[in-house]
Amino acid sequence: MRYFLFYSLFVICILCQNSFGAENAPSAAIIFEVHNILSELRPLNINELTATFEKSTDFDSNNVAAIENLNSWNVFHEVDAYVGYKIYFEFYADVEGEWQFDFVYDAGIASGVLVDKKVILFSDLDMFIDPAKPIVKKVTLAKGWHKFEFLALENCCGAPIRFRVKKPNSDEFKIVSESELQLRKVTQ
């Protein structure tokens, strides 16, 4: 009996080390960053919006498995005021053709989406996108890997972010997630 208890404790210790050790980095491919941006200057184009993030060095980062219900509070338990949201990943288009993305988010200052460094959405308006009326954008993609990047500046009270995708010849939008798309991490 003592041998069994000793062995059980030994196995539990090994499992705990593997679960909580330094090697346990999140493996999800979608990177979600929340930047502290204390400015209400409105970028006039995607280049100015991108430059705002390039200058930012004060941010939290986490890997997530899906783009659903994301904001500073839900991921980092921090207030959604004067923040910049950056979401990026690579995805594999397994079908060539017209892909559709629908976006739900809150950006009080500006927002933009790039696919393969091409702008598919830019706004310098205060936008709260209702989940019942998402913004839908289309992009024609060749079969292969593509880079996706979302940038948004929010001065107050950011609502949760949700992105969905509809593949060519599909009838419905599905949450952008590891279960719906083949994803891989991208370094900036």
trRosetta pair geometry for C-beta under 8 A, 3 or more apart (Angstrom, degrees):
i j d omega theta_ij theta_ji phi_ij phi_ji
1 4 5.6 -52 -152 33 34 113
1 5 6.6 31 153 -15 66 104
2 5 5.7 -55 -148 39 35 109
2 6 6.1 35 154 -19 68 108
3 6 5.8 -56 -146 39 28 112
3 7 6.1 28 156 -19 65 110
4 7 5.8 -55 -143 39 27 111
4 8 6.2 30 155 -21 63 107
5 8 5.7 -53 -146 35 30 113
5 9 6.4 29 156 -16 64 105
6 9 6.0 -57 -151 37 29 109
6 10 6.3 33 150 -23 63 108
7 10 5.5 -54 -149 34 32 117
7 11 6.5 31 154 -18 65 104
8 11 5.9 -54 -149 36 31 109
8 12 6.4 31 153 -18 64 107
9 12 5.6 -54 -146 37 33 113
9 13 6.3 35 154 -21 65 104
10 13 5.9 -55 -152 34 29 111
10 14 6.6 28 152 -18 63 105
11 14 5.7 -53 -149 35 33 111
11 15 6.3 32 153 -17 66 106
12 15 5.7 -55 -147 38 31 111
12 16 6.3 33 154 -20 65 106
13 16 5.7 -54 -146 36 30 112
13 17 6.5 32 155 -20 64 103
14 17 5.9 -54 -151 34 31 111
14 18 6.5 25 153 -14 64 108
15 18 5.8 -59 -149 40 32 108
15 19 6.0 23 156 -16 68 112
16 19 5.8 -60 -140 41 30 106
16 20 5.8 -17 176 19 68 114
17 20 7.0 -77 -128 54 18 79
17 21 5.1 35 175 -52 62 119
18 21 6.3 -28 -111 10 16 117
18 23 7.8 -45 -145 70 53 118
18 24 7.4 110 158 -69 46 111
19 24 6.3 47 176 -91 29 153
20 24 6.4 -60 -119 17 11 151
21 24 5.7 118 63 -12 61 100
25 63 8.0 75 158 8 82 140
26 62 6.9 54 19 -171 163 70
26 63 3.8 178 111 54 127 119
27 63 7.0 178 65 122 15 153
28 63 3.9 155 65 148 93 101
28 64 5.5 -123 125 96 153 11
28 65 4.4 -109 -119 -71 127 63
28 178 6.6 -119 -138 -40 81 136
29 63 7.2 77 -2 -159 8 110
29 89 5.2 87 134 -143 92 119
29 90 7.5 -87 171 48 123 68
29 178 6.4 127 23 -90 106 106
29 183 3.7 167 79 127 148 110
29 184 5.3 -109 -138 -133 134 11
29 185 4.9 -134 -142 -56 69 62
30 63 6.6 124 71 -163 54 64
30 64 4.9 -51 85 70 111 78
30 65 6.8 150 28 -111 113 8
30 66 7.3 148 24 -53 153 7
30 67 6.3 -141 -167 -55 158 88
30 87 6.5 -3 -178 -167 99 96
30 88 7.8 159 -156 79 59 29
30 89 4.6 -52 -105 -55 60 140
30 176 7.5 115 -94 129 143 104
30 177 8.0 -66 -21 -122 141 43
30 178 7.6 -127 -13 -48 103 89
30 183 6.5 -34 -50 -179 78 155
31 61 6.3 -9 -172 -167 99 105
31 62 7.7 156 -153 82 56 33
31 63 6.0 -38 -98 -100 60 66
31 64 7.9 139 -112 20 13 78
31 86 7.8 -15 113 115 94 89
31 87 7.0 164 84 -150 56 47
31 88 5.4 -17 59 61 103 76
31 89 6.5 159 12 -68 74 78
31 185 6.7 78 -41 -139 109 88
31 186 7.6 -116 8 54 124 73
32 61 7.2 152 82 -154 48 54
32 62 5.4 -22 65 67 96 81
32 63 7.4 145 17 -115 82 16
32 64 5.0 30 -10 -2 127 122
32 67 8.0 158 -82 -107 115 80
32 70 5.7 -125 -135 -158 148 139
32 75 6.1 -122 111 -127 139 169
32 85 7.6 -28 -163 -161 81 89
32 86 7.7 150 -158 83 37 55
32 87 5.4 -3 -105 -103 67 85
33 59 5.0 27 -179 160 105 135
33 60 6.9 165 -152 84 58 47
33 61 4.7 -18 -100 -100 84 82
33 62 8.0 161 -83 21 42 58
33 84 7.9 -5 112 102 95 85
33 85 7.3 144 81 -160 61 41
33 86 4.2 -9 59 61 109 101
33 87 7.5 -165 24 -71 71 41
34 59 6.1 169 84 -158 42 85
34 60 5.1 -1 54 54 94 95
34 61 8.0 -169 22 -75 62 41
34 72 4.6 115 -140 -101 155 93
34 75 7.2 164 -25 73 129 124
34 76 6.0 -119 34 7 144 144
34 78 7.0 160 113 68 151 127
34 83 5.2 -22 -171 -167 92 127
34 84 7.3 146 -162 72 43 49
34 85 6.2 -15 -105 -101 66 64
35 53 6.3 -164 -24 -125 163 76
35 56 4.3 12 -156 170 136 156
35 58 6.7 98 -161 84 70 64
35 59 4.0 -39 -98 -92 63 115
35 83 6.3 136 70 -167 52 65
35 84 3.8 -15 58 56 112 103
35 85 7.7 -145 20 -59 83 19
35 86 6.6 51 -18 -7 111 111
36 56 7.5 157 57 -155 54 112
36 58 4.4 -49 47 113 110 115
36 59 6.6 -160 4 -83 70 55
36 82 6.7 35 -163 117 63 95
36 83 6.5 -40 -101 -108 40 67
36 84 8.0 -66 15 17 8 86
37 52 6.5 38 -133 170 143 112
37 56 6.2 -57 -80 -98 95 127
37 82 5.8 -148 78 170 57 75
37 83 6.4 104 27 -148 88 16
37 84 4.5 63 -11 -27 135 107
37 153 6.2 -75 83 -132 148 101
38 82 5.1 31 -102 177 51 142
39 52 7.7 -138 66 -140 134 117
39 82 7.5 113 24 -150 38 102
40 109 6.2 -152 -151 -103 59 122
40 155 5.5 33 -105 -99 96 138
41 109 7.8 54 79 -165 36 131
42 109 5.6 -152 -105 -171 72 84
42 110 5.9 134 -157 -48 70 112
42 124 5.1 90 170 -174 109 105
43 46 7.8 80 139 -99 131 13
43 48 3.6 172 -150 105 96 107
43 49 4.1 168 92 -64 166 68
43 51 7.7 156 -118 48 124 94
43 52 6.1 -101 -62 -25 127 128
43 109 7.6 78 13 141 81 101
43 110 4.7 -101 45 36 96 177
43 124 6.2 -139 81 -109 61 105
43 153 7.4 132 4 -1 108 141
44 48 5.5 67 37 18 67 152
44 124 6.1 1 -121 -83 34 158
45 48 5.4 97 54 11 67 99
45 49 7.2 -127 104 -3 37 93
45 122 6.8 16 -157 171 49 154
45 124 7.9 -37 -57 -52 30 124
46 49 5.4 -55 -146 39 37 115
46 50 6.1 39 155 -21 69 105
46 112 4.7 135 -116 -143 92 159
46 114 7.1 113 -169 -67 139 109
46 119 5.0 -136 -44 -94 161 128
46 122 4.8 -96 -62 -99 95 136
47 50 5.8 -52 -146 37 29 111
47 51 6.3 33 153 -22 63 107
48 51 5.5 -51 -146 35 32 116
48 52 6.8 44 151 -29 62 97
49 52 5.8 -46 -158 21 33 116
49 53 7.3 23 150 -8 61 101
49 110 5.3 -137 -99 123 116 132
49 111 7.7 112 -144 -138 150 7
49 112 5.1 131 90 5 159 132
49 122 7.3 -166 4 -139 148 103
49 151 5.3 133 150 111 113 137
49 153 7.3 -135 -137 -19 93 113
50 53 6.0 -61 -160 39 37 106
50 54 6.3 38 147 -23 71 108
50 112 7.7 -66 -50 72 81 146
50 151 6.6 -148 -86 -34 57 170
51 54 5.3 -52 -141 36 37 115
51 55 6.4 34 159 -19 67 105
52 55 6.3 -62 -155 35 25 107
52 56 6.8 32 148 -33 61 108
52 84 6.5 -177 126 -105 114 152
52 151 7.9 130 65 177 108 130
52 153 6.8 -24 123 -72 159 128
53 56 5.4 -49 -149 21 38 120
53 84 5.9 -165 -91 145 87 147
53 86 5.6 105 -137 -77 141 135
53 151 5.9 -105 -34 -130 142 124
56 59 5.9 64 141 -40 117 117
56 84 6.4 -131 -63 47 165 143
59 84 7.7 -61 -102 66 120 97
59 86 7.8 -1 -159 27 155 120
60 72 7.9 106 50 -138 128 86
60 75 7.9 163 113 113 125 109
60 76 5.0 82 107 -105 161 150
60 78 7.2 144 4 11 150 147
62 75 5.6 -170 47 175 147 120
62 76 7.1 -169 -20 -68 133 90
63 185 7.6 -43 -118 -97 122 115
64 67 7.1 106 103 -79 129 52
64 70 6.5 -32 -96 -95 178 125
64 75 7.1 -68 -73 -115 126 126
65 177 6.0 36 141 -156 74 91
65 178 5.0 -66 -162 9 84 117
65 179 7.8 50 161 -17 108 87
66 175 5.3 22 -165 143 118 124
66 176 6.8 144 -156 90 63 55
66 177 3.5 -9 -105 -102 92 107
66 178 7.1 -97 -64 10 71 74
66 179 7.6 -14 -80 19 112 98
67 70 6.1 -58 -151 -1 59 134
67 87 6.3 72 -111 -170 122 155
67 161 6.3 -61 -178 122 91 100
67 162 6.4 131 129 -147 78 34
67 163 4.1 4 104 33 138 100
67 175 6.8 -176 61 -177 67 85
67 176 4.5 8 30 70 115 108
67 177 7.1 -144 16 -68 64 67
68 160 7.7 23 168 159 42 120
68 162 5.1 38 -120 -120 59 88
68 163 7.9 -112 -64 36 60 56
68 175 5.0 -17 -57 -146 126 133
68 177 7.3 -17 -9 -67 114 114
69 74 5.6 -151 149 -175 86 165
69 160 4.5 -27 -139 -164 43 144
69 161 7.8 -21 72 57 4 52
69 162 6.8 35 -36 -75 45 95
70 74 6.2 -145 -135 76 27 126
70 75 6.0 21 -147 -42 76 123
70 85 7.8 119 125 -149 111 131
70 87 7.5 89 107 -84 160 131
70 160 6.1 115 47 -160 33 78
70 161 4.4 -39 68 54 94 101
70 162 7.7 154 20 -68 83 47
71 74 5.1 82 48 16 74 103
71 75 7.0 -180 74 4 30 95
71 80 5.3 -18 167 -88 117 136
71 85 7.7 -65 -127 -90 58 133
71 106 8.0 12 -105 41 128 109
71 158 4.8 173 -147 110 122 109
71 159 6.8 -149 -70 126 146 18
71 160 5.0 -106 -19 -99 110 51
71 161 6.2 140 -67 -6 72 85
72 75 6.6 -75 -142 48 21 93
72 76 5.5 -46 -170 47 64 109
72 78 4.8 -72 161 78 107 88
72 79 6.7 0 104 95 132 22
72 80 4.5 163 37 -86 114 73
72 83 5.4 -130 -53 -98 141 173
72 85 7.9 -123 -50 -84 86 95
72 158 6.4 89 9 53 98 133
73 76 7.4 -70 -102 61 12 66
73 77 6.2 36 -158 -122 52 30
73 78 6.5 -131 -87 62 48 37
73 79 6.8 28 -74 -108 96 25
73 80 5.7 -67 -21 -31 97 100
73 158 8.0 174 2 69 97 94
74 160 6.2 43 -13 -105 150 104
80 83 5.9 -82 -152 20 55 137
80 154 6.1 -24 169 112 94 138
80 156 7.5 79 110 175 80 26
80 157 5.8 73 89 -141 108 11
80 158 3.5 -122 177 30 135 95
81 154 7.6 -102 -118 119 25 90
81 155 6.7 10 -159 163 65 41
81 156 5.2 16 -118 -110 87 53
81 157 6.9 31 -79 -33 82 49
81 158 8.0 -153 -61 -10 37 90
82 154 7.7 -117 -64 95 10 60
82 155 5.8 24 -78 -137 58 55
82 156 7.9 24 -34 -63 61 55
83 153 7.7 178 95 -149 42 50
83 154 5.4 -7 62 60 83 96
83 158 6.5 -66 57 -23 122 142
84 151 7.0 -12 -178 -166 102 81
84 152 6.9 166 -157 85 57 44
84 153 5.1 -23 -103 -99 81 70
84 154 7.6 167 -91 19 31 70
85 105 7.5 -141 66 -160 155 134
85 107 7.7 -110 32 -94 115 98
85 150 7.0 -22 118 118 99 100
85 151 7.2 159 85 -154 63 33
85 152 4.5 -1 51 56 103 96
85 153 7.9 -158 19 -71 71 25
85 154 6.8 38 -14 -3 104 113
85 158 7.3 138 -42 -152 127 155
85 161 6.6 159 176 -52 160 149
86 149 7.4 -18 -164 -166 85 88
86 150 7.0 162 -151 85 37 63
86 151 5.6 4 -104 -105 77 71
87 148 7.8 -26 116 122 88 98
87 149 7.3 160 85 -153 55 41
87 150 4.3 5 52 50 99 110
87 161 7.3 -171 -35 132 145 155
87 163 7.8 -174 106 -11 156 141
88 147 7.3 2 -167 -176 99 90
88 148 6.5 175 -143 92 54 62
88 149 4.5 4 -104 -107 101 76
88 150 7.3 -163 -67 25 60 64
88 186 5.9 -89 141 66 105 117
88 188 6.9 92 72 -75 159 101
89 147 7.9 -179 98 -148 32 56
89 148 5.7 -6 62 57 72 103
89 183 5.3 -14 167 -159 131 113
89 184 7.3 146 -175 70 85 35
89 185 6.9 -65 -130 -114 76 35
89 186 6.0 152 -147 8 25 104
90 145 5.3 13 173 -173 120 103
90 146 6.6 161 -156 79 73 35
90 147 5.3 -38 -99 -95 82 60
90 148 7.2 159 -103 13 28 79
90 183 6.8 136 79 -160 55 60
90 184 4.9 -24 69 64 107 85
90 185 7.4 15 21 94 95 11
90 186 4.7 115 -28 -56 99 114
91 145 7.4 161 85 -147 28 59
91 146 5.9 -24 63 61 75 87
91 148 6.1 23 4 -11 108 124
91 176 7.9 -87 -75 -154 149 103
91 181 4.6 -22 -146 164 120 135
91 182 6.6 122 -161 76 65 57
91 183 5.4 -30 -98 -99 73 70
91 184 7.9 168 -85 20 31 67
92 144 7.0 -90 -146 164 71 20
92 145 5.6 -36 -97 -91 69 63
92 146 7.7 147 -103 16 21 77
92 181 7.0 159 45 178 68 84
92 182 4.0 -17 35 77 120 115
92 183 7.7 -135 3 -69 81 28
92 184 7.8 62 -36 -4 96 102
93 96 6.9 84 134 -88 119 43
93 99 6.6 -103 -120 -52 116 140
93 141 4.3 -159 -96 127 167 133
93 142 6.9 122 78 90 138 35
93 143 5.6 -138 100 -124 92 37
93 144 6.2 2 49 48 94 42
93 145 7.8 -174 13 -84 76 13
93 146 5.8 45 -22 -6 109 123
94 143 6.7 23 -160 -139 20 93
94 167 7.7 -16 56 -139 89 142
94 182 7.0 94 -49 11 111 120
95 143 6.8 -52 -160 -94 4 92
95 167 5.6 86 45 178 130 115
95 168 5.0 -141 123 49 124 107
95 169 7.0 -109 173 30 157 110
96 141 6.8 -140 -138 100 52 64
96 142 5.5 -7 -120 -144 103 41
96 143 4.7 -63 -57 -37 90 84
96 168 7.3 -17 97 18 34 155
97 140 6.7 -76 173 -141 27 76
97 141 7.2 -8 59 55 33 70
97 168 3.2 53 87 -86 133 159
97 169 7.3 60 76 -15 163 89
98 138 5.4 -5 -171 -170 104 114
98 139 7.4 151 -150 77 59 28
98 140 5.3 -37 -91 -93 63 73
98 168 5.5 109 54 -95 58 98
99 138 7.1 152 79 -154 43 60
99 139 5.5 -23 63 67 93 81
99 140 7.5 150 15 -107 75 21
99 141 5.3 9 -2 8 122 121
99 165 6.6 -18 -178 -165 105 99
99 166 7.1 159 -165 79 57 56
99 167 6.2 -26 -117 -122 85 44
99 168 6.5 -68 -72 -38 57 78
100 136 5.8 -1 -175 -172 111 102
100 137 7.1 159 -153 82 62 37
100 138 5.2 -30 -98 -98 76 73
100 139 8.0 155 -91 21 32 66
100 165 7.1 145 84 -160 55 49
100 166 4.2 -5 60 54 105 104
100 173 7.2 -84 99 -95 108 98
101 113 7.3 -158 95 167 148 159
101 120 7.4 80 41 116 127 148
101 136 7.2 163 83 -150 43 54
101 137 5.4 -15 60 61 92 88
101 139 7.3 12 -1 9 107 109
101 163 6.2 -15 -171 -169 103 101
101 164 7.1 155 -158 82 53 48
101 165 5.5 -20 -103 -102 70 69
101 166 7.8 -159 -71 20 28 72
101 176 7.6 17 -135 -61 100 125
102 134 3.9 71 174 116 106 142
102 135 6.8 157 -154 77 61 42
102 136 4.7 -25 -97 -95 85 76
102 137 7.9 159 -90 18 37 64
102 163 7.2 159 81 -156 51 51
102 164 4.7 -4 53 57 98 98
102 165 7.9 -159 19 -71 70 26
102 166 7.6 48 -14 -12 100 103
102 173 5.4 -14 16 -134 126 156
103 113 7.0 -134 -73 -50 149 145
103 121 7.0 -76 6 4 157 177
103 129 6.1 26 115 106 80 172
103 134 5.7 152 61 -173 37 101
103 135 4.7 -22 57 61 100 97
103 136 7.8 179 14 -80 74 31
103 137 7.2 19 -7 5 114 106
103 150 7.8 164 -125 -124 126 132
103 162 7.8 150 -159 85 37 58
103 163 5.7 -8 -105 -108 65 80
104 129 4.9 -151 -135 105 48 109
104 130 7.3 -65 -134 108 102 19
104 131 4.9 34 -133 -97 153 63
104 134 4.9 -72 -60 -105 84 99
104 135 8.0 166 -72 19 42 75
104 159 8.0 -77 152 113 89 117
104 160 7.8 19 116 100 106 73
104 161 6.9 155 92 -156 68 39
104 162 4.3 5 57 55 114 96
104 163 7.6 -158 30 -71 70 40
105 111 6.8 144 93 -127 132 154
105 127 7.5 46 89 108 81 106
105 129 5.5 36 42 33 50 118
105 150 8.0 163 -48 175 164 135
105 152 6.0 -127 145 -76 141 170
105 158 7.9 -20 -175 -165 79 97
105 159 7.0 162 -166 77 34 90
105 161 4.5 17 -103 -115 98 83
105 162 7.5 -168 -61 30 69 53
106 127 7.1 -170 -144 101 38 63
106 128 4.8 8 -117 -115 88 75
106 129 7.2 -142 -71 22 48 70
106 152 8.0 115 87 158 39 143
106 154 6.0 64 111 -117 86 127
106 157 7.3 -68 137 107 152 71
106 158 4.9 171 77 -147 114 57
106 159 3.9 106 -23 26 130 90
106 161 7.9 -116 20 -74 68 72
107 110 6.4 -71 155 86 123 19
107 111 3.8 137 44 -51 173 116
107 123 7.3 123 83 79 130 110
107 126 7.5 -159 103 -146 57 40
107 127 5.1 14 56 56 86 96
107 152 3.8 -110 -98 -163 122 109
107 153 6.1 75 -163 57 95 47
107 154 5.5 -99 -125 -74 45 80
107 158 7.9 29 -82 -120 43 98
108 126 4.9 2 -151 -132 54 91
108 127 7.8 -145 -82 36 25 49
108 153 7.1 -86 63 113 69 72
108 154 5.0 87 13 -145 94 54
108 155 4.3 -98 90 27 139 88
108 156 6.0 58 -42 34 165 72
108 158 7.9 -109 -13 -83 101 74
109 124 7.7 -35 156 -159 55 61
109 126 7.2 17 -63 -92 25 69
109 153 3.7 -48 65 100 122 113
109 154 6.8 -147 10 -80 92 19
109 155 5.7 102 -45 -32 105 100
110 122 7.8 -6 -175 -171 97 76
110 123 6.5 -178 -150 95 57 58
110 124 4.8 -13 -107 -117 101 58
110 125 7.9 93 -103 26 54 31
110 151 8.0 -5 112 118 92 96
110 152 7.2 -166 97 -144 50 49
110 153 5.0 33 45 32 77 112
111 121 7.1 -21 119 127 94 108
111 122 7.4 -179 94 -144 53 39
111 123 5.3 7 53 52 87 95
111 127 6.2 -79 15 46 132 132
111 150 7.6 -9 -169 -174 94 84
111 151 6.7 171 -150 94 50 59
111 152 4.0 4 -109 -108 95 88
111 153 7.2 -145 -67 23 61 63
112 119 6.4 -54 -165 -135 111 98
112 121 6.0 172 -147 97 45 70
112 122 4.4 8 -107 -105 99 74
112 123 7.4 -176 -71 22 62 57
112 150 7.5 174 91 -151 49 47
112 151 5.0 0 56 57 89 99
112 152 7.6 180 22 -73 52 59
113 119 7.4 108 77 -156 53 56
113 120 5.1 -48 96 63 103 93
113 121 4.1 38 30 43 103 106
113 122 7.9 -141 27 -61 58 54
113 137 6.8 165 71 47 141 159
113 148 7.6 -19 -169 -166 93 82
113 149 7.1 160 -155 86 49 53
113 150 5.2 -11 -104 -103 80 74
113 151 7.8 -173 -76 23 38 67
114 117 5.5 6 173 -125 128 23
114 118 6.3 143 -157 61 78 30
114 119 5.8 -42 -98 -90 78 47
114 120 7.0 148 -116 9 25 81
114 147 7.7 -6 115 110 95 94
114 148 7.5 158 87 -156 58 37
114 149 4.6 -4 57 59 99 102
114 151 8.0 26 -1 0 100 104
115 118 5.9 -32 69 59 67 88
115 120 5.5 28 7 -20 105 129
115 139 5.1 47 55 -167 155 171
115 141 7.5 -81 154 -83 136 111
115 146 5.9 8 -175 166 94 121
115 147 7.0 156 -159 83 45 55
115 148 5.6 -8 -107 -103 76 68
115 149 7.9 -175 -76 24 35 69
116 146 5.4 -66 -53 -151 100 88
116 147 5.6 118 -86 45 44 84
117 147 7.0 32 -32 75 72 124
118 139 7.7 141 87 -136 120 122
119 122 5.4 -17 -167 -32 129 113
120 137 4.7 114 152 155 109 141
120 138 7.9 -157 -158 69 120 29
120 139 5.3 -57 -103 -68 140 118
121 135 6.7 95 -127 133 142 138
121 137 5.2 -106 -54 -63 108 155
123 127 5.6 52 109 -33 150 139
128 159 6.4 80 -146 8 96 136
129 133 7.2 -134 -171 91 70 76
129 134 6.0 57 162 -129 120 52
129 135 5.6 -77 -126 -12 138 96
130 133 4.6 41 70 38 106 93
130 134 7.7 -120 83 -62 54 45
131 134 6.8 3 -149 -60 34 91
131 162 6.7 38 -113 44 99 142
134 162 7.8 -91 -102 89 128 101
134 164 7.3 55 130 30 177 110
141 144 7.9 -146 167 51 96 75
141 146 5.8 -57 -139 -57 128 152
145 184 7.5 -32 -133 37 123 122
147 186 5.9 95 -125 -111 101 167
150 161 7.9 137 126 -168 152 142
150 163 7.3 -138 -55 -66 154 142
152 161 7.9 172 30 -97 150 128
154 157 7.6 -127 168 61 116 41
154 158 4.2 48 153 -79 167 108
158 161 7.9 -16 165 -43 112 91
162 175 7.1 -71 -165 -123 92 92
163 175 7.4 94 83 -157 55 57
163 176 4.4 -9 99 10 104 128
164 173 3.8 64 139 163 131 113
164 174 6.0 160 -158 76 93 20
164 175 5.6 -55 -103 -91 78 34
164 176 6.4 -156 -111 -25 21 76
165 173 6.6 148 68 -152 19 75
165 174 6.2 -33 61 62 73 74
165 176 5.2 88 -19 -82 108 83
165 180 6.7 152 54 130 114 133
165 181 6.7 42 50 -56 157 125
166 170 5.1 -158 -171 80 76 118
166 172 6.6 -151 -114 115 103 23
166 173 4.6 -63 -58 -90 99 65
166 174 7.4 125 -86 10 55 71
167 170 4.4 86 59 -18 77 130
174 177 7.7 -92 142 26 95 99
174 180 4.5 176 118 -123 128 145
175 180 6.4 163 75 -10 61 145
176 180 6.7 -117 -130 68 26 129
176 181 6.5 -10 -152 5 67 133
177 180 5.0 81 56 15 80 100
177 181 7.0 138 69 23 37 86
178 181 7.1 -77 -118 64 24 68
178 183 5.5 -90 -103 28 72 123
